[in-house]
C-alpha cells in the first residue's frame, strides 16, 4: 500500500482548482533526468466521470485482466482474496483465497497480481504478498484445470522471498513488460527516511524495480541483459533503483515506456519515467532526493547521475501518489495519450502529457472525493479505478458531462 495509514486517512479533498504541474526544462533524451517527447495530445483537459460497476469490495488494491479474451476483471483484496468481476457481478466464490498465508493490513497484505503472458496456454499467474512473518513473497499459482473461475491453491510455487525490516514500504506492484519479463516493485524496507539507505544500495533488493525471467529457470532466471549482472556487490535482479515505495508502475501498451509512481516521504510525490529504449540501471534518487528536492543531505545534494521525476507535487495537494496508465483506449474523448494518476488522500485524478519541449504538464481531470487505491487497464485500453475501504467500489472511467 502507499505508506499512509489507510484506516486513519479521511476523504478530505485538498484541491479546489485546476493545478498545472510543470517540471524543469527537458534534457537530451537518454540523459539523467531526460524528459520523454511524444506525439502531440489535446491541450484541453477532457471531462471525465467515474461510472460505478460494482461495490461491496473489501479493501480492494488492484484490478487486472487475464488477457484470455474472457472480459473478466480480477480484483485483489488486501486480506488475501482475488475475486472475479464478470462484467455484471462479483462471482460469489473467490478465484483465490490465501488469507491463511497473508499478514494484513495497513501496508501489508496481498498487494499485487500479474497474469503470465502465456496464461491461455499455461494457466500461470503471479502474486505479491506479505507472509505471516512480515516478509515479501513473490509466488506463482495455476488456474484449476476444470474451472477457469477458480485457481488451484495447492499449485503454490514460491519464486522469491525478501526480508522486510519494518512493516511499511512494501511496494506491491507486479507487471509483465513488453519483453515478457516480470517486473517487481519493492519499497525501501520502511521506517522513515530510509535509515538503512536501501534505496541507494545495490546489495539489497529493497527500494528497487526488479526484472526476472519466470520461464528461464527454477524458480526463475535473471535476464543476461539486466544492468547489474556481473557487477561486484550488486544483486543481478535489480533493474532500477533509488526508489522509496513504488506502489504502482505501468507500461505504456503502445510505446513500452515505463511510468513509476513513487510515494514520497514528508513533502513530495513523484512519477518517474523510463523510456522503452532503456537498458535499465536508472537511479531515481531516493534517499538523496525526494522528488527533485534534496532530502539527505537536506541541502547541497548533487543530482549527478540521478534521473529526476517527470511529475511531482507537494503535500499541499495530497499525501500518496497512485500511479495509473497512459490512456490508449477509444471511448473517452480527448484523453488519448494522457498519463492518468491520482492521490490517495485527495481523491484527485490528473492527466499528464508532454508539451513540445518534452516537459510534462498535468491538469486536474476530476475531484472524486474517494480514497483511490489503484487504477486498472482493460484489454481494450479502457481504464478503471478502485476505491479503498470495507465497501469499496470498482469504477470505469468514462466521458464526463
C-alpha positions in Angstrom: 0.0 0.0 0.0 1.0 3.6 -0.3 2.8 4.4 3.0 -0.1 6.2 4.7 -2.3 4.5 7.3 -5.4 3.8 5.2 -7.6 3.2 8.2 -7.0 6.7 9.5 -7.0 9.0 6.5 -10.1 11.0 5.7 -11.5 11.6 2.3 -10.9 15.4 2.6 -10.5 16.8 -0.9 -7.5 19.1 -0.9 -7.6 20.6 -4.3 -10.2 23.2 -5.3 -8.9 24.5 -8.5 -7.1 23.2 -11.6 -3.4 22.5 -10.9 -0.8 22.6 -13.6 2.4 20.9 -12.7 5.5 21.8 -14.7 8.8 20.1 -14.1 12.0 21.8 -15.1 13.2 22.1 -18.7 13.9 18.8 -20.6 17.3 17.4 -21.1 18.7 15.4 -24.0 16.9 12.1 -24.5 18.6 9.3 -22.6 20.4 11.7 -20.2 19.8 11.5 -16.5 16.6 13.5 -15.8 15.6 13.4 -19.5 12.0 14.1 -20.4 10.2 12.0 -22.9 9.0 13.5 -26.1 5.8 12.1 -27.5 3.2 12.9 -30.2 1.1 15.9 -29.6 -2.0 15.4 -27.5 -5.1 17.6 -26.9 -4.2 20.6 -24.8 -7.8 21.0 -23.4 -8.3 18.7 -20.4 -11.2 16.4 -21.2 -14.1 16.0 -18.8 -14.2 12.5 -17.3 -16.6 10.7 -14.9 -16.4 7.6 -12.8 -19.1 5.1 -13.5 -19.6 2.6 -10.7 -19.7 -1.0 -11.8 -19.8 -2.9 -8.5 -19.5 -2.1 -4.8 -19.0 -4.0 -1.6 -15.4 -4.8 -2.2 -13.3 -5.4 0.9 -10.1 -3.3 0.8 -9.5 -3.7 -2.9 -6.0 -2.8 -4.0 -5.7 -3.6 -7.7 -7.6 -4.8 -10.7 -6.2 -6.6 -13.8 -7.4 -8.7 -16.7 -6.1 -12.2 -17.7 -5.5 -11.5 -21.4 -7.6 -14.5 -22.2 -10.4 -12.8 -24.1 -13.0 -13.5 -21.4 -13.5 -9.9 -20.4 -13.3 -10.8 -16.8 -11.6 -8.4 -14.3 -9.7 -9.9 -11.3 -9.8 -7.7 -8.2 -7.2 -8.2 -5.4 -8.5 -7.7 -1.9 -5.8 -7.0 0.7 -6.7 -9.7 3.2 -5.7 -12.4 0.7 -8.6 -12.9 -1.8 -8.8 -12.4 -5.5 -12.4 -12.1 -6.8 -13.7 -12.0 -10.3 -16.0 -9.3 -11.8 -17.7 -10.9 -14.8 -19.0 -7.7 -16.2 -22.2 -7.7 -14.2 -21.4 -9.1 -10.7 -18.6 -10.3 -8.5 -18.7 -14.1 -8.5 -19.6 -15.5 -5.1 -16.6 -17.8 -5.0 -13.1 -16.2 -4.9 -10.7 -17.0 -7.7 -8.0 -17.5 -5.0 -8.1 -17.3 -1.2 -4.7 -17.3 0.5 -5.8 -15.3 3.6 -4.2 -18.0 5.8 -0.8 -17.1 4.3 -1.2 -13.4 4.4 -0.3 -10.8 7.0 -2.8 -7.9 6.7 -3.3 -4.8 6.8 -2.1 -1.2 6.6 0.8 -1.5 4.2 0.9 -5.3 4.2 -1.3 -7.9 2.6 -2.0 -9.4 -0.8 -0.6 -6.5 -2.8 -0.1 -7.4 -6.5 -1.2 -9.7 -9.3 0.0 -10.4 -12.8 -1.1 -13.0 -15.3 1.5 -14.8 -17.4 1.6 -13.5 -21.0 1.0 -17.2 -21.9 -1.8 -17.6 -19.4 -4.2 -19.1 -22.0 -1.8 -22.0 -22.6 -0.1 -22.4 -19.2 -2.6 -21.1 -16.7 0.0 -19.3 -14.6 -0.4 -16.2 -12.6 1.8 -14.4 -10.0 1.1 -12.7 -6.7 3.0 -10.4 -4.4 2.0 -10.8 -0.7 3.2 -10.2 2.8 3.6 -13.5 4.7 2.9 -14.2 8.3 6.4 -13.3 9.2 6.0 -9.9 7.6 8.2 -10.6 4.6 7.5 -10.2 0.9 6.7 -13.3 -1.1 6.5 -13.5 -4.9 4.7 -16.7 -5.8 3.1 -18.5 -8.8 -0.2 -20.2 -8.9 -2.1 -22.1 -11.6 -5.8 -21.9 -12.6 -7.8 -25.1 -12.0 -8.0 -27.5 -14.9 -11.7 -27.9 -14.5 -13.0 -24.4 -13.7 -11.5 -21.3 -15.2 -13.0 -19.2 -12.4 -11.1 -20.9 -9.6 -7.4 -21.2 -9.0 -5.6 -24.3 -7.6 -4.4 -23.2 -4.2 -2.1 -26.3 -4.0 -0.2 -25.1 -7.0 1.8 -22.5 -4.9 5.4 -22.1 -6.0 7.5 -19.5 -4.3 9.8 -17.6 -6.6 11.3 -15.1 -4.2 11.3 -14.1 -0.5 12.5 -10.7 0.6 13.0 -9.9 4.3 11.3 -6.7 5.4 13.0 -4.9 8.3 9.9 -2.8 9.0 6.1 -3.2 8.4 5.8 -0.4 5.9 7.0 0.5 2.4 6.4 -3.0 0.9 5.8 -1.8 -2.6 3.5 -4.4 -4.2 3.3 -4.0 -8.0 3.8 -6.8 -10.4 3.8 -6.2 -14.2 5.0 -8.2 -17.2 6.9 -5.9 -19.5 6.7 -5.9 -23.3 9.9 -8.0 -23.2 8.0 -10.8 -21.4 9.9 -10.5 -18.2 8.3 -10.0 -14.8 8.9 -6.6 -13.1 8.5 -6.4 -9.3 8.3 -3.2 -7.2 9.8 -3.2 -3.7 9.9 -0.4 -1.3 12.9 0.7 0.7 12.1 -1.5 3.7 10.2 1.1 5.7 10.5 3.0 8.9 11.0 6.6 7.8 13.8 8.3 5.8 15.3 5.0 4.6 17.5 4.6 7.7 19.5 1.7 6.1 19.9 3.7 2.8 18.5 0.7 1.0 17.3 2.8 -2.0 20.9 3.6 -2.9 22.4 0.2 -2.1 22.8 -2.3 -4.9 23.4 -5.0 -2.3 19.7 -5.3 -1.4 16.5 -5.7 -3.4 14.7 -3.1 -1.3 14.0 0.2 -2.9 14.1 -1.3 -6.4 12.3 -2.4 -9.5 13.4 -6.0 -10.2 13.3 -7.8 -13.5 13.2 -11.6 -13.7 12.6 -14.3 -16.2 9.9 -16.7 -14.9 10.4 -19.1 -17.8 14.1 -19.4 -17.9 14.9 -21.3 -14.7 13.7 -22.8 -11.5 12.2 -20.9 -9.8 13.3 -18.1 -12.1 16.3 -16.8 -14.1 18.0 -13.4 -14.2 18.0 -12.0 -17.8 21.5 -11.7 -19.0 20.7 -8.1 -20.1 19.9 -6.9 -16.6 22.1 -3.9 -15.9 23.9 -5.2 -12.8 24.7 -8.7 -13.9 28.3 -9.4 -13.1 28.8 -6.2 -11.1 30.6 -7.0 -7.9 28.4 -6.5 -4.8 25.2 -5.8 -6.9 22.2 -8.1 -7.0 21.5 -9.1 -10.6 17.7 -9.0 -10.3 17.9 -5.2 -10.0 16.5 -3.3 -12.9 16.3 0.2 -11.5 16.9 1.7 -8.0 16.7 4.8 -5.8 13.0 4.3 -5.1 11.1 4.8 -1.8 7.9 2.9 -2.3 6.9 2.3 -5.9 3.4 1.3 -5.1 2.2 1.4 -8.8 4.1 1.3 -12.0 2.8 0.6 -15.5 3.9 0.2 -19.1 2.5 2.2 -21.9 0.9 -0.5 -24.1 1.6 1.5 -27.2 5.3 2.6 -26.7 6.5 0.3 -24.0 7.6 3.3 -21.8 7.6 2.7 -18.1 5.9 5.1 -15.6 6.8 4.6 -11.9 4.8 6.4 -9.2 7.0 6.6 -6.2 5.3 7.5 -2.9 7.2 10.3 -1.1 8.3 10.9 2.5 7.1 14.2 4.0 6.8 16.7 1.2 6.9 15.4 -2.4 5.1 12.8 -4.5 6.7 11.9 -7.8 6.3 10.0 -11.1 9.4 8.7 -12.7 9.9 7.7 -16.3 11.9 5.1 -18.2 11.8 5.0 -22.0 11.2 1.7 -23.7 14.7 2.1 -25.2 16.3 2.0 -21.8 18.9 -0.7 -20.9 17.9 -0.3 -17.2 20.1 0.8 -14.3 18.4 4.2 -13.7 18.9 5.7 -10.2 15.8 7.7 -9.4 17.4 9.4 -6.4 15.9 8.3 -3.1 17.1 9.0 -0.4 19.5 11.6 -1.8 16.4 13.4 -3.2 12.7 13.4 -2.6 11.3 14.3 -5.9 13.7 16.9 -7.4 14.5 18.2 -3.9 17.4 17.4 -1.6 16.5 15.0 1.2 19.7 13.5 2.6 21.6 15.8 2.8 18.8 18.4 3.2 20.8 21.0 1.2 23.6 20.9 -1.2 22.9 17.5 -2.7 24.1 16.6 -6.1 21.7 15.3 -8.8 24.6 14.0 -10.9 23.8 10.5 -12.2 20.2 10.7 -11.0 17.1 10.6 -13.1 14.7 13.2 -11.9 10.9 12.8 -12.0 8.8 14.0 -14.9 6.0 14.8 -12.5 5.9 15.9 -8.9 3.6 17.6 -6.5 3.8 18.7 -2.9 1.8 17.5 0.1 -0.2 20.7 -0.1 -2.1 18.7 -2.7 -2.2 15.2 -1.3 -0.3 12.5 0.6 0.4 9.5 -1.6 0.6 9.2 -5.4 -1.3 6.4 -7.1 0.1 5.7 -10.5 -2.1 4.9 -13.4 -1.9 4.3 -17.1 -1.3 6.2 -20.3 -4.7 6.1 -21.9 -4.8 4.1 -25.1 -8.5 3.3 -25.2 -11.0 4.8 -27.6 -14.1 5.5 -25.5 -13.1 8.7 -23.7 -12.9 11.7 -26.0 -9.8 13.8 -25.7 -8.0 11.5 -23.2 -5.7 9.8 -25.8 -2.1 9.8 -24.8 -2.5 11.3 -21.3 -1.0 9.5 -18.4 -3.5 9.3 -15.6 -2.5 9.3 -11.9 -4.2 10.2 -8.6 -3.6 11.0 -5.0 -4.9 8.6 -2.3 -5.8 11.3 0.3 -7.1 14.0 -2.1 -9.0 11.8 -4.4 -7.8 13.9 -7.3 -7.3 12.4 -10.8 -4.8 14.2 -13.0 -3.9 13.7 -16.7 -0.4 14.5 -17.8 1.1 14.9 -21.3 4.4 16.2 -22.6 4.5 19.6 -24.3 6.5 20.2 -27.4 9.7 20.7 -25.4 9.2 17.4 -23.6 8.2 18.8 -20.2 5.2 17.0 -18.7 2.1 19.1 -17.8 -0.7 17.9 -15.6 -4.3 19.1 -15.4 -6.9 18.1 -12.9 -9.4 15.8 -14.6 -11.7 15.0 -11.7 -12.1 15.6 -8.0 -13.6 12.2 -6.9 -13.9 12.6 -3.1 -13.0 8.9 -2.7 -9.9 7.0 -1.5 -8.3 5.8 -4.7 -6.1 2.8 -4.2 -5.4 1.8 -7.8 -6.1 2.1 -11.5 -6.6 -0.8 -13.8 -6.5 -1.2 -17.6 -8.8 -3.5 -19.5 -7.8 -5.5 -22.6 -9.2 -2.7 -24.8 -7.2 0.0 -23.1 -10.1 1.4 -21.1 -9.3 2.4 -17.6 -10.8 1.5 -14.2 -10.4 2.9 -10.7 -10.7 1.2 -7.3 -11.8 2.9 -4.1 -10.4 1.6 -0.9 -12.5 0.6 2.2 -14.6 -2.2 3.6 -17.2 -1.4 1.0 -15.1 -0.3 -1.9 -16.2 0.3 -5.5 -14.9 -0.6 -8.9 -15.4 2.3 -11.4 -14.9 2.7 -15.1 -13.6 5.9 -16.4 -16.0 7.4 -19.0 -16.5 10.7 -20.8 -17.8 13.3 -18.3 -20.7 15.8 -18.6 
